[in-house]
């Protein structure tokens, strides 16, 4: 398990699956911006879960087959999205 300096948690569930978990402002653009980070690298998430609760959006994104350096870079990029608050 690793946490980037900005607070997005990247959990290795196995050697080939990475799960990113974060809490963000419940704003319409947060989830599309997070998924765009994957899409522009030609990646399709294996699973996406997002739940809005009052003013917060809790998000889990699983990706299969990422190299560890790519997984860390994506975690860093996710943490820099405007509205991302913290891990949960």
C-alpha positions as CSV (number, residue, x, y, z in Angstrom):
1,X,0.0,0.0,0.0
2,X,1.3,3.5,-0.8
3,X,0.0,6.9,-0.3
4,X,1.1,9.8,-2.5
5,X,2.2,13.0,-0.9
6,X,-1.1,14.6,-1.8
7,X,-3.4,11.9,-0.3
8,X,-4.6,9.5,-3.0
9,X,-4.4,6.0,-1.7
10,X,-3.1,3.4,-4.2
11,X,-3.8,-0.1,-2.9
12,X,-2.2,-3.1,-4.6
13,X,-4.8,-5.9,-4.3
14,X,-2.6,-8.3,-6.3
15,X,0.3,-8.0,-8.5
16,X,-1.9,-6.9,-11.4
17,X,-4.7,-4.8,-9.8
18,X,-4.3,-1.3,-8.4
19,X,-7.1,0.4,-6.5
20,X,-7.2,4.2,-6.1
21,X,-9.4,5.5,-3.3
22,X,-10.1,9.1,-2.6
23,X,-12.6,11.6,-1.3
24,X,-13.4,14.7,-3.3
25,X,-15.8,17.6,-3.5
26,X,-19.2,16.5,-4.9
27,X,-18.6,18.5,-8.1
28,X,-19.6,17.3,-11.6
29,X,-16.1,17.5,-13.1
30,X,-14.1,15.4,-10.6
31,X,-15.0,11.9,-11.7
32,X,-14.6,12.7,-15.5
33,X,-11.2,14.3,-14.8
34,X,-10.1,11.2,-12.8
35,X,-11.2,8.8,-15.6
36,X,-9.6,11.0,-18.2
37,X,-6.2,10.3,-16.6
38,X,-6.7,6.7,-17.5
39,X,-8.3,7.2,-20.9
40,X,-5.4,9.3,-22.2
41,X,-3.1,6.4,-21.4
42,X,-5.3,4.0,-23.3
43,X,-6.5,2.3,-20.0
44,X,-10.0,1.2,-19.2
45,X,-10.7,0.7,-15.5
46,X,-11.7,-2.7,-14.4
47,X,-14.1,-1.2,-11.8
48,X,-15.3,2.3,-10.9
49,X,-17.4,3.0,-7.8
50,X,-18.5,6.6,-6.9
51,X,-21.0,7.6,-4.2
52,X,-22.0,11.1,-3.4
53,X,-22.8,11.9,0.2
54,X,-23.8,15.5,1.1
55,X,-20.9,17.6,-0.2
56,X,-18.4,14.7,-0.7
57,X,-17.8,12.2,-3.5
58,X,-16.1,8.9,-2.4
59,X,-14.4,7.2,-5.3
60,X,-12.7,3.8,-5.9
61,X,-11.1,3.0,-9.3
62,X,-9.5,-0.3,-10.0
63,X,-7.0,-0.8,-12.9
64,X,-5.5,-4.0,-14.1
65,X,-1.9,-4.5,-15.4
66,X,-0.2,-1.3,-14.4
67,X,3.6,-1.2,-13.8
68,X,4.4,0.2,-10.4
69,X,5.9,3.4,-11.7
70,X,2.8,4.1,-13.9
71,X,0.6,3.3,-10.9
72,X,2.5,5.8,-8.7
73,X,2.4,8.5,-11.4
74,X,-1.4,8.1,-11.9
75,X,-1.9,8.3,-8.1
76,X,0.1,11.5,-8.1
77,X,-1.9,13.0,-11.0
78,X,-5.2,12.0,-9.3
79,X,-4.1,13.8,-6.1
80,X,-3.6,17.0,-8.1
81,X,-7.1,17.1,-9.5
82,X,-9.0,20.2,-8.2
83,X,-11.5,19.1,-5.6
84,X,-9.7,15.9,-4.4
85,X,-9.6,16.1,-0.6
86,X,-8.2,13.0,1.1
87,X,-8.0,9.3,1.2
88,X,-10.5,7.1,3.0
